[in-house]
Amino acid sequence: MARCPGNRPVPDSITQPSSAAWPQQSQALAQQLHALLRIDGRDWHAFKGQPQRRAAEQLAAALVQLLAESNPPGAPVAGVQRQQATDLVRSALGWLNGDLRDPGCPSHGR
């Protein structure tokens, strides 16, 4: 097992093999997290007004963008995924800061 700052053990399965690639399984795990946090049509009315829930959904989506195979950690130029991740982080901050609010349900004419 590798050690991270603070001398805590890090499982070998999530350590980074090289500086040219994301840790193994990180993209799949980020996608699973986003799937768990995503507010879909069935949950919309229950969770639409919860800023922390909306922020978590946006941050998980940003992580998926950052860990995209086409966006390696050492990429010198900001690509589309990095810009999308930045936009999602800004959106999450808007929810956390109270700058963004529930836009209303489109099916109810609001």
C-alpha positions in Angstrom: 0.0 0.0 0.0 1.2 3.5 -0.8 1.1 6.3 1.7 -0.5 9.7 1.1 0.3 13.0 3.0 -0.3 12.5 6.6 1.1 9.0 6.3 -2.3 7.4 5.8 -2.4 4.2 3.7 -3.9 4.4 0.3 -5.1 1.1 -1.3 -2.9 0.1 -4.3 -6.1 -0.2 -6.4 -6.5 3.5 -6.5 -2.9 4.7 -6.7 -1.9 6.3 -9.9 0.3 4.2 -12.2 1.8 7.1 -14.0 1.5 10.8 -14.5 -0.1 10.3 -17.9 -3.2 8.5 -16.7 -5.9 8.8 -14.1 -5.9 6.1 -11.4 -7.4 2.8 -12.5 -11.2 2.7 -12.1 -11.5 6.4 -11.2 -13.7 7.2 -14.2 -16.0 4.3 -13.5 -16.2 5.2 -9.8 -17.0 8.9 -10.6 -19.7 7.8 -13.0 -21.2 5.5 -10.3 -21.1 8.4 -7.8 -22.8 10.7 -10.3 -25.5 8.1 -11.0 -26.2 7.9 -7.3 -26.4 11.6 -6.8 -28.2 12.6 -10.1 -31.7 13.9 -9.5 -33.8 12.3 -12.2 -37.4 12.8 -13.1 -38.7 10.5 -10.4 -36.8 12.4 -7.6 -37.1 15.9 -9.0 -40.0 17.1 -6.8 -38.5 15.6 -3.7 -35.0 17.0 -4.1 -35.2 20.0 -6.4 -35.1 22.5 -3.5 -32.2 21.0 -1.6 -29.1 23.1 -2.4 -26.6 20.7 -1.0 -28.1 17.9 -3.0 -28.0 19.9 -6.2 -24.4 21.0 -5.5 -23.4 17.4 -4.9 -25.0 16.4 -8.2 -23.1 19.1 -10.0 -19.7 18.3 -8.3 -20.0 14.6 -9.2 -20.7 15.6 -12.8 -17.7 17.9 -12.8 -15.6 15.0 -11.5 -16.8 12.8 -14.4 -15.7 15.5 -16.8 -12.3 15.9 -15.2 -11.6 12.2 -15.2 -12.5 11.7 -18.9 -10.1 9.6 -20.8 -9.7 12.4 -23.3 -8.6 14.7 -20.5 -5.4 13.3 -19.0 -4.1 14.8 -15.8 -1.0 16.2 -17.5 -2.9 17.8 -20.4 -1.2 21.2 -21.1 -4.2 22.8 -22.7 -7.6 23.3 -21.2 -10.0 21.1 -23.2 -13.7 20.9 -23.5 -14.0 18.6 -20.5 -12.0 21.0 -18.3 -14.3 23.9 -19.3 -17.4 21.8 -18.6 -16.0 20.8 -15.2 -15.3 24.4 -14.4 -18.9 25.4 -15.3 -20.3 22.6 -13.2 -18.2 23.6 -10.2 -19.4 27.2 -10.6 -23.0 25.9 -10.7 -22.4 23.9 -7.5 -21.0 26.9 -5.8 -24.1 28.9 -6.9 -26.3 26.3 -5.2 -24.2 26.2 -2.0 -24.1 30.0 -1.8 -27.8 30.4 -2.5 -27.3 32.2 -5.8 -29.1 29.5 -7.7 -32.6 28.3 -6.8 -35.2 25.8 -8.0 -36.3 26.9 -11.5 -39.7 25.2 -11.1 -41.1 22.2 -12.8 -41.5 22.6 -16.6 -44.5 20.3 -16.6 -46.4 22.6 -14.2 -45.9 25.7 -16.3 -43.6 27.5 -13.9 
